[in-house]
Amino acid sequence: MASDSSYRSIAKNITVFGGVEALSVLGNLIRNKFVALWIGTAGIGLSYLYWTLATFFSNLSSLGLATSGVKTLSEAYASGDRTQLSESIARLRTMGLWTAVAGAAITAVAAPLYARINDFDGALHFALIAFIVLATIVYGIEMAVMKACRQTRRIALSTAILALCSVLIPAPFYYFWRMDGIIWALVVSQLVNMSQSLWFGHRTEPYRLVRNETLRQLFEALKPTIMLGIAFIAAGIFSSGVELAIQSYFTTFATLSVLGLYRAGFQLSISYTGMIFTAVNADFYPRLATVNQNVRERNILIRRQARVQLLFALAVVVLFEMVVPWLLPLLFSDAFVSVIPMARWAMLSVLPRALALPLCFLPLALGKSFHYLLLESLSWAMLGGCVVIGYELGGLEGTGIAILLSQTAELLILYLFCKIKYKFSIQESYQ
């Protein structure tokens, strides 16, 4: 009965978080439709470039607190000590604000330099990425607070508002300013996103900063969290670096339009489904962190999460394969039809990814920062190499096959690593 109840709980969380994140995906698809109609493949390529740079600098500056903070706050929440939880949240928010301001300053200087080096016009537009970085870091901290405090309803409502804003805010910028409106749409959207997350975060725990501790004292108090976060952020920097390398490869050996086609196929098959799976794991990661020292309980939790996610992934893949021939031209334009074969192959990689994701959280839940960094770096290195080789051998369709092979290899490596290092078992008898 307990087992059934646990499965029902997992299914419920997947329904809530996955359903709300699906709204966010729908919003992104509608926004991309606007881009495709009013700006074209080059517009999607430029939007991808802005967002990749913003992700790179936010990863570089945030110390990974949005992820490692979930573990720290979850343990404080599970202890039942409200004072300890309140202090932990205040420290995390204070350090998060420091990193957000520092990240914005670094971006304001470095992003225009990147534009000049790569011969892009509009250094001011690249400097505006600083606002996206600041908003992204603050948003991540508030989401960590809500995740750790099990605020399922507020997380879902916040995500739903974000989905609505992602459609309503960019449309006028794309329509009236075309290519020049892309950066402004991203900036305004992220600032609104940050504002609403601050509101929901304040409702979860009144917003308070630590004022009686120096930055050094704050660092010492959060040292375990920061060290784990640095490993997470190093992996994020590596992944962003791989994405930038892929982008540079396409712009150098192909065209910006090919980059836009690749990005459209990757978004439709990988990024959007990845957003859904990340959302459904928003509840799984805090629960895993609370049982991280109990081998039996964490193995049961991982197995159940993987099973339910696999069933969910199967349904998504079957539906996608049926509708993609008419869905992609509808969501983008007829100019994107050539990317359908790539998207179909890449979509199959969702199946091994659904099984791999619960295992990906295990090193984080255990605080094994080096292991997490090693596994993530290896995964992204394989993806980058496979995409380049796949394009050389089979064009855009070859990149889709390469993504499938890369994700399958990642699952096998993760399973063997967790079995050897963390005593993970897929056998039911282990229960």
C-alpha positions in Angstrom: 0.0 0.0 0.0 2.9 2.3 0.8 4.4 1.5 -2.5 1.1 2.3 -4.3 0.8 5.5 -2.4 4.4 6.5 -3.4 3.7 5.8 -7.0 0.5 7.9 -6.8 2.5 10.7 -5.3 5.1 10.6 -8.1 2.4 10.4 -10.7 0.6 13.4 -9.2 3.7 15.5 -9.1 4.5 14.6 -12.7 1.0 15.6 -13.7 1.2 18.9 -11.8 4.7 20.0 -12.7 4.8 18.4 -16.1 1.4 19.9 -17.1 2.4 23.3 -16.0 5.8 23.1 -17.7 3.9 21.9 -20.8 2.2 25.3 -20.8 5.6 26.9 -20.6 6.7 24.8 -23.6 3.6 25.8 -25.5 4.4 29.5 -24.7 7.9 29.0 -26.1 6.6 27.4 -29.2 4.1 30.2 -29.8 6.9 32.7 -29.3 9.1 30.9 -31.7 6.3 31.0 -34.2 6.4 34.8 -33.9 10.2 34.7 -34.5 9.9 32.4 -37.5 7.2 34.6 -39.1 8.7 38.0 -38.4 12.4 37.4 -38.1 13.1 34.0 -39.7 15.8 31.3 -39.1 18.5 34.0 -38.5 16.3 35.5 -35.7 16.1 32.1 -34.0 19.9 31.8 -34.3 20.5 35.3 -32.8 18.0 34.6 -30.0 19.9 31.3 -29.3 23.2 33.2 -29.2 21.9 35.8 -26.7 20.4 33.1 -24.4 23.5 30.9 -24.6 25.6 33.9 -23.5 23.2 34.7 -20.7 23.2 31.1 -19.5 27.0 31.0 -19.6 27.5 34.1 -17.5 24.8 33.3 -15.1 26.3 29.8 -14.6 29.7 31.4 -14.2 28.5 33.9 -11.5 25.8 32.1 -9.5 28.0 29.6 -7.7 25.3 27.0 -8.4 23.3 28.1 -5.4 20.0 27.5 -7.0 20.7 23.8 -7.2 23.0 23.1 -4.2 20.8 25.4 -2.1 17.9 23.0 -2.5 19.9 20.3 -0.7 20.8 22.6 2.1 17.3 24.0 2.6 15.7 20.6 2.2 17.7 19.2 5.1 16.9 22.3 7.2 13.2 21.9 6.3 13.2 18.2 7.2 14.7 18.9 10.6 11.6 20.8 11.6 13.6 23.7 13.1 11.9 26.8 11.8 14.6 29.1 13.0 17.3 27.1 11.3 15.3 27.1 8.1 14.7 30.9 8.2 18.4 31.6 8.8 19.4 29.2 6.0 17.1 30.9 3.6 18.3 34.4 4.6 21.9 33.4 4.0 21.1 31.8 0.7 19.2 34.9 -0.5 22.0 37.3 0.6 24.8 35.3 -1.1 22.5 34.9 -4.2 22.1 38.7 -4.4 25.9 39.2 -4.2 26.4 36.7 -7.1 23.6 38.3 -9.1 25.2 41.8 -8.9 28.7 40.4 -9.6 27.4 38.4 -12.6 25.6 41.4 -14.1 28.8 43.5 -13.8 31.0 40.8 -15.4 28.5 40.3 -18.3 28.2 44.1 -19.0 31.9 44.1 -19.7 32.5 40.7 -21.2 29.5 40.2 -23.5 30.3 43.3 -25.7 33.9 42.0 -26.0 32.6 38.7 -27.3 30.5 40.6 -29.8 33.5 42.5 -31.1 35.8 39.4 -31.3 33.1 37.6 -33.3 32.4 40.6 -35.5 28.8 41.1 -34.3 27.1 44.5 -34.5 25.3 46.0 -31.6 27.6 45.9 -28.5 24.9 47.7 -26.5 22.5 44.8 -27.1 25.1 42.3 -25.8 25.6 44.5 -22.7 21.9 44.3 -22.0 22.4 40.5 -21.4 23.6 41.7 -17.9 20.0 42.3 -16.9 19.1 38.8 -18.0 21.9 37.3 -15.9 20.9 39.2 -12.8 17.2 38.3 -13.1 18.0 34.6 -13.8 20.2 34.2 -10.7 17.6 35.9 -8.4 14.8 33.7 -9.9 16.9 30.6 -9.3 17.3 31.4 -5.6 13.6 32.0 -5.1 12.7 28.7 -6.9 15.2 26.9 -4.6 13.4 28.3 -1.6 10.0 27.1 -2.8 11.3 23.7 -3.9 12.9 23.0 -0.5 9.8 24.1 1.3 7.6 21.9 -0.9 5.5 24.7 -2.2 4.1 22.7 -5.1 1.2 25.0 -5.8 3.3 28.2 -5.8 5.9 26.7 -8.1 3.2 25.6 -10.5 1.4 29.0 -10.4 4.7 30.8 -10.9 5.6 28.6 -13.9 2.1 29.2 -15.4 2.5 33.0 -15.1 5.9 32.7 -16.8 4.4 30.7 -19.7 1.8 33.4 -20.2 4.3 36.2 -20.0 6.7 34.4 -22.5 4.0 34.8 -25.1 2.5 38.3 -24.3 5.7 40.2 -23.7 8.0 39.3 -26.7 5.3 39.5 -29.4 5.2 43.4 -29.7 9.0 43.6 -29.6 9.3 41.1 -32.5 6.6 42.7 -34.5 7.7 46.3 -34.2 11.5 46.1 -33.9 12.2 42.7 -35.6 15.8 41.7 -35.0 16.5 44.7 -32.7 13.6 43.6 -30.5 15.0 40.2 -29.6 17.2 41.3 -26.8 14.6 43.7 -25.3 12.0 40.9 -25.3 14.4 38.7 -23.4 15.3 41.4 -20.9 11.8 42.4 -20.1 10.6 38.8 -19.9 13.3 37.8 -17.4 12.8 40.9 -15.2 9.0 40.1 -15.0 9.9 36.5 -14.3 12.2 37.6 -11.5 9.6 39.9 -10.0 6.9 37.3 -9.8 9.3 34.7 -8.3 10.3 37.2 -5.6 6.6 37.6 -4.8 5.9 33.9 -4.4 9.2 33.4 -2.6 8.3 36.1 -0.1 4.9 34.4 0.5 6.8 31.2 1.2 9.3 32.9 3.6 9.3 36.7 4.2 12.2 38.2 2.3 15.1 38.9 4.6 18.8 39.5 4.1 21.6 38.8 6.5 23.0 42.2 7.7 25.2 41.2 10.7 27.7 39.0 8.8 30.5 40.0 6.5 30.8 38.4 3.1 33.6 36.2 4.4 31.5 35.0 7.3 28.7 34.4 4.9 31.0 32.4 2.7 32.2 30.3 5.7 28.6 29.6 6.8 27.6 28.4 3.3 30.9 26.8 2.4 29.5 23.2 1.9 26.6 24.6 -0.2 29.0 26.7 -2.2 31.5 23.9 -2.9 28.7 21.7 -4.2 27.3 24.6 -6.2 30.7 25.4 -7.7 30.9 21.8 -9.1 27.4 22.3 -10.5 28.3 25.6 -12.0 31.6 24.2 -13.4 29.5 21.6 -15.2 27.1 24.3 -16.4 30.0 26.4 -17.7 31.3 23.3 -19.5 27.9 22.6 -21.0 27.5 26.3 -22.1 31.0 26.1 -23.5 30.0 23.1 -25.5 26.9 24.8 -26.8 29.0 27.9 -27.8 31.4 25.5 -29.5 28.6 23.9 -31.5 27.3 27.3 -32.3 30.7 28.4 -33.5 31.1 25.2 -35.5 27.8 25.8 -37.4 28.4 29.5 -38.0 32.0 28.8 -39.2 31.4 25.7 -41.3 27.8 26.2 -42.2 25.6 29.3 -41.9 23.5 31.2 -39.3 20.4 29.8 -40.9 21.7 26.2 -40.4 22.3 27.1 -36.8 18.7 28.3 -36.6 17.5 25.0 -38.1 19.6 23.0 -35.7 18.4 25.0 -32.8 14.7 24.7 -33.8 15.0 20.9 -34.1 17.0 20.7 -30.8 14.4 22.9 -29.0 11.4 21.0 -30.2 12.8 17.5 -29.4 15.2 18.0 -26.6 15.0 21.4 -24.8 11.3 21.4 -24.4 11.0 17.8 -23.2 14.0 18.5 -21.0 12.2 21.4 -19.4 9.3 19.1 -18.6 11.5 16.4 -17.0 13.4 19.0 -15.0 10.1 20.4 -13.8 8.8 17.0 -12.7 12.1 16.4 -10.8 11.6 19.7 -8.9 9.8 17.6 -6.2 12.0 14.5 -6.6 15.4 16.2 -5.8 14.3 17.6 -2.4 12.8 14.2 -1.4 16.0 12.4 -2.5 18.1 14.9 -0.5 16.2 14.0 2.7 16.9 10.3 2.4 20.4 10.6 0.9 22.1 8.5 3.6 19.7 5.6 3.4 20.8 3.4 0.5 17.6 1.3 0.5 15.2 4.3 0.5 17.0 6.3 -2.1 17.2 3.3 -4.4 13.5 2.7 -4.1 12.8 6.4 -4.7 15.1 6.5 -7.8 13.6 3.4 -9.3 10.0 4.5 -8.9 10.7 8.0 -10.3 12.5 6.4 -13.4 9.6 4.0 -14.1 6.9 6.7 -14.0 9.1 9.0 -16.1 9.7 6.3 -18.7 6.0 5.7 -19.1 5.5 9.4 -19.5 8.3 9.7 -22.0 6.9 6.8 -24.1 3.6 8.7 -24.5 5.4 11.9 -25.4 7.6 10.2 -28.0 4.7 8.4 -29.7 2.7 11.6 -29.8 5.6 13.6 -31.2 6.4 11.1 -33.9 2.8 11.2 -35.1 2.3 15.0 -35.2 5.8 16.4 -36.0 5.3 16.5 -39.8 2.6 19.1 -39.5 3.4 20.5 -36.1 6.9 21.9 -37.0 5.7 23.9 -40.0 2.8 25.1 -38.0 4.9 26.2 -35.0 7.7 27.7 -37.1 7.3 28.0 -40.9 7.8 25.9 -44.1 11.4 27.0 -44.1 12.0 24.6 -41.2 10.6 21.4 -42.8 14.1 20.1 -43.6 14.8 19.6 -39.9 12.0 17.1 -39.3 14.2 14.0 -39.8 16.7 15.3 -37.2 13.9 16.1 -34.7 12.5 12.6 -35.0 15.8 10.9 -34.3 16.6 13.3 -31.5 13.2 12.8 -29.9 14.0 9.1 -29.3 16.8 10.2 -27.0 14.1 11.3 -24.5 13.6 7.6 -23.5 17.2 7.0 -22.1 17.1 10.6 -20.7 14.0 9.8 -18.7 15.8 6.9 -17.0 19.1 8.8 -16.6 17.7 12.0 -14.9 16.9 10.4 -11.5 20.4 9.0 -11.4 21.8 12.5 -12.3 20.5 13.9 -9.1 22.1 11.2 -6.9 25.6 12.8 -6.8 24.0 16.2 -5.9 21.9 14.7 -3.2 24.9 13.0 -1.7 27.1 16.2 -2.0 29.6 14.4 -4.2 30.6 17.5 -6.2 33.5 16.0 -8.1 31.5 13.0 -9.2 28.7 15.2 -10.5 31.2 17.4 -12.4 32.9 14.4 -13.9 29.7 12.8 -15.1 28.2 16.0 -16.5 31.4 17.0 -18.3 31.7 13.6 -19.9 28.1 13.8 -21.0 28.4 17.2 -22.6 31.7 16.3 -24.2 30.1 13.2 -25.8 27.2 15.3 -27.0 29.4 18.0 -28.6 31.6 15.5 -30.3 28.7 13.4 -31.5 26.9 16.4 -33.0 29.9 17.5 -35.0 30.6 14.0 -36.2 26.9 13.4 -37.0 26.7 16.6 -39.0 29.8 15.8 -41.0 28.6 12.3 -41.8 24.8 12.9 -42.2 24.0 16.6 -42.1 21.2 17.7 -39.8 19.6 14.3 -39.7 23.0 12.9 -38.6 23.0 15.3 -35.6 19.7 13.7 -34.5 21.1 10.2 -34.7 24.2 11.5 -32.8 22.1 12.9 -30.0 20.3 9.6 -29.6 23.6 7.7 -29.4 25.1 10.2 -27.0 22.1 10.0 -24.5 22.1 6.2 -24.6 25.8 6.1 -23.8 25.2 8.6 -21.0 22.6 6.3 -19.4 24.9 3.3 -19.5 27.8 5.2 -17.9 25.5 6.7 -15.2 24.1 3.3 -14.3 27.5 1.6 -14.0 29.0 4.5 -12.1 26.1 4.7 -9.6 26.1 0.9 -9.2 29.8 0.8 -8.3 30.1 4.0 -6.3 26.7 4.4 -4.6 25.4 0.8 -4.4 22.5 1.6 -6.7 20.5 -1.5 -7.7 17.6 -2.0 -10.2 16.6 -5.3 -8.5 13.3 -5.3 -6.8 14.6 -7.9 -4.3 16.8 -5.1 -2.9 13.8 -3.6 -1.3 
